[in-house]
Each structure stands twice: as structure tokens, then as C-alpha cells.
Amino acid sequence: MFHPLLDNPRKLKDEDLEGKILDLGRKYQIALRLGNGSAAQQIVMALGMYKEEQQRRQHEAMQSTMTKQNKGLDDLINIE
């Protein structure tokens, strides 16, 4: 899900992405405490977009690691 009014999360560095998630989490808590439900809903949408990107990156990193580990095992088995 991509929100048209926000920056493209794929262009952000990992540190910037984490910073946005933390910042939006704080803003969400403030909106809830002040009773501003509509602002909280908008923040949840933005937060979801950034979390999806974070999960996508983690999934890609895990797949890359698994591929490297499996590739290393192929060299250990020599069947002739």
C-alpha cells in the first residue's frame, strides 16, 4: 500500500525507515491521548505502509541469507 502524500518508503535508508516508524508511533499515541481519532487513523495508514516496507526488506534479507547458506552446502556434497 502506497500513500500518495508520503515519501516512497523504498527510497529511504533502513535507519530513516526505522526513525519514521518510531516517530509515527509516538504521534499515534499522542493522537489517541488527545482523542483525535481521525488523525490516529491517518497515522495508522502511514505506519502500515512503512512497516510493510520494513517487513519486505527483512524478508529479502532472510531469503538472501538462506540462498547463501544453501549454496555453501552444495559444495560439500560430492556425488560421483
Secondary structure by P-SEA (a helix, b strand, c coil): cccccccccccccaaaaaaaaaaaaaaaaaaaaacaaaaaaaaaaaaaaaaaaaaaaaaaaaaaaaaaaaaaaaaacccc
